[in-house]
């Protein structure tokens, strides 16, 4: 049994029946990933503001199937397309065949395609941004440790368990808004690069 959730296929005459390329401002809330396989062009369309996390699979521009994330789309020849969303974007999008697995490519016009182009054309700057993004998220994660330990101390006190949280470095309160904003930007950058680690990105 698949771990995904199939949804009713929309009306073939509806607005979603034909794939619409991602253009302009829609790149802020839409993503599209595609690949050529078995003589057809397959595209997964993603709407990041859709709370139902519906993913649509298109074959040569026509809607084939719609599922909720995480989704496994079975193709006619036994291959499958697997896509899963994260909090800020796509966790993974790839094609699985008997020969192995390969990533779907972000289509032109998407934010992911822009980030990949930056990585190709400016690799040093791209790696620097990626390193800073990782560091910001780690610092943000560590900043949550002292207040979490204090909550544990208070909870244990209510059940008459004496335990004192160790004295650890705490980020100044003034850092809060800045660190929060930087963490969001860092998470978005990692999502655009399809990088995902459970303890860091969700």
C-alpha positions in Angstrom: 0.0 0.0 0.0 1.3 3.5 -0.9 1.9 6.0 1.9 0.3 8.7 -0.2 -3.2 9.9 -0.4 -5.0 9.9 -3.8 -7.5 12.7 -4.4 -10.3 12.7 -7.0 -9.1 13.7 -10.4 -10.4 17.1 -11.4 -12.7 17.6 -14.4 -10.6 17.3 -17.6 -12.2 20.6 -18.8 -11.2 22.5 -15.6 -8.4 25.1 -15.3 -6.0 22.4 -14.0 -6.5 20.1 -17.0 -3.6 21.7 -18.9 -0.3 22.5 -17.4 0.4 26.3 -17.2 4.1 27.2 -17.1 5.3 29.1 -14.0 5.9 32.7 -14.9 6.3 36.1 -13.1 5.2 36.4 -9.5 3.7 32.9 -9.5 7.2 31.6 -8.9 6.7 32.8 -5.3 3.9 30.2 -4.6 4.3 27.6 -7.4 6.9 25.1 -8.3 7.2 22.7 -11.3 9.6 19.7 -11.8 9.9 17.7 -14.9 11.7 14.9 -16.8 11.6 13.0 -20.0 10.8 9.3 -19.7 9.4 6.7 -22.1 8.9 9.2 -24.9 6.9 11.6 -22.8 7.5 14.8 -20.8 6.3 14.4 -17.2 5.8 17.4 -15.0 4.7 17.7 -11.3 3.0 20.9 -10.5 3.2 22.2 -6.9 1.2 25.0 -5.2 3.0 25.9 -2.0 0.0 27.8 -0.5 -2.3 24.8 -1.0 -3.0 23.6 2.6 -4.1 20.3 1.2 -0.6 19.8 -0.3 -2.0 18.6 -3.6 0.4 17.6 -6.3 -0.6 17.3 -10.0 1.2 15.0 -12.5 1.1 16.0 -16.2 2.1 14.0 -19.2 2.9 16.1 -22.3 1.0 19.0 -20.8 -2.2 17.0 -19.9 -3.3 16.2 -16.4 -2.9 12.5 -15.5 -3.3 12.3 -11.8 -3.6 14.3 -8.6 -2.4 13.2 -5.1 -1.5 14.7 -1.8 2.0 14.9 -0.5 3.9 12.6 0.0 2.9 11.2 -3.4 3.9 8.2 -5.5 2.7 8.4 -9.1 2.8 5.0 -10.8 3.7 5.2 -14.5 2.7 2.7 -17.2 6.0 1.0 -17.5 6.5 0.3 -13.8 8.5 3.4 -13.1 7.2 5.9 -10.6 7.5 9.6 -9.7 7.8 10.4 -6.0 7.4 13.9 -4.6 7.2 15.1 -1.0 6.8 18.6 0.4 8.6 20.1 3.3 7.6 23.1 5.4 9.1 25.6 3.0 9.2 23.8 -0.3 9.9 20.4 -1.9 11.7 17.8 0.1 12.4 15.6 -2.9 11.1 15.1 -6.4 12.5 12.1 -8.4 11.8 9.4 -10.9 12.4 5.8 -9.9 13.0 3.2 -12.6 14.5 -0.3 -12.7 17.8 1.5 -13.6 17.8 3.6 -10.5 16.7 7.0 -9.3 17.1 10.5 -10.8 16.0 13.9 -9.7 13.3 15.8 -11.6 14.6 19.1 -12.9 12.9 22.4 -11.8 11.3 24.0 -14.9 12.3 27.4 -16.2 10.5 30.3 -14.4 10.5 28.6 -11.0 12.4 29.8 -8.0 14.2 26.5 -7.8 15.5 26.9 -11.4 16.8 30.3 -10.5 18.6 28.9 -7.5 20.1 26.0 -9.5 21.3 28.5 -12.1 23.0 30.6 -9.4 24.7 27.4 -8.2 26.0 26.7 -11.7 27.1 30.3 -12.6 28.3 31.4 -9.2 29.4 28.2 -7.4 31.5 30.0 -4.8 28.8 32.5 -3.8 26.3 29.7 -3.8 28.3 27.5 -1.5 28.8 30.5 0.8 25.1 31.2 1.0 24.4 27.5 1.6 26.9 27.4 4.5 25.5 30.5 6.1 22.0 29.1 5.8 23.0 25.9 7.5 24.8 27.9 10.3 21.8 30.2 10.9 19.5 27.2 11.3 21.9 25.4 13.7 22.3 28.6 15.8 18.5 29.0 15.8 18.1 25.4 16.9 20.7 25.7 19.7 19.1 29.0 20.9 16.0 26.9 21.7 17.8 24.6 24.1 18.0 26.8 27.3 14.3 27.8 27.3 13.4 24.2 26.6 15.4 23.0 29.6 13.8 25.6 31.8 10.4 24.4 30.8 11.5 20.8 31.8 12.7 22.1 35.1 9.4 23.8 35.8 7.4 20.7 34.7 9.5 18.4 37.0 9.0 20.8 39.9 5.2 20.3 39.6 5.7 16.6 40.3 8.2 17.2 43.1 11.3 16.2 41.2 14.2 18.5 42.0 16.3 19.2 38.9 18.0 22.4 37.9 18.6 23.2 34.3 22.3 23.8 33.5 23.5 27.3 32.9 24.0 27.7 29.2 24.6 30.6 26.9 21.4 32.3 25.8 20.9 34.6 22.8 20.0 38.1 23.9 16.3 38.9 23.5 17.1 41.6 20.9 18.4 38.8 18.6 15.0 37.1 18.5 13.4 38.9 15.5 16.6 39.0 13.5 17.4 35.4 14.2 13.8 34.4 13.3 13.9 36.3 10.0 17.3 34.9 9.1 16.1 31.4 9.9 13.1 31.7 7.5 15.4 32.9 4.7 17.8 30.1 5.4 15.1 27.6 5.4 13.8 28.9 2.1 17.2 28.7 0.5 17.6 25.1 1.6 14.1 24.3 0.2 15.0 25.8 -3.1 18.1 23.5 -3.2 15.9 20.5 -2.1 18.0 20.0 1.0 16.1 18.5 3.9 17.1 17.1 7.3 14.4 16.2 9.8 15.9 17.8 12.8 16.9 21.0 11.0 14.3 21.7 8.3 10.9 20.8 9.8 
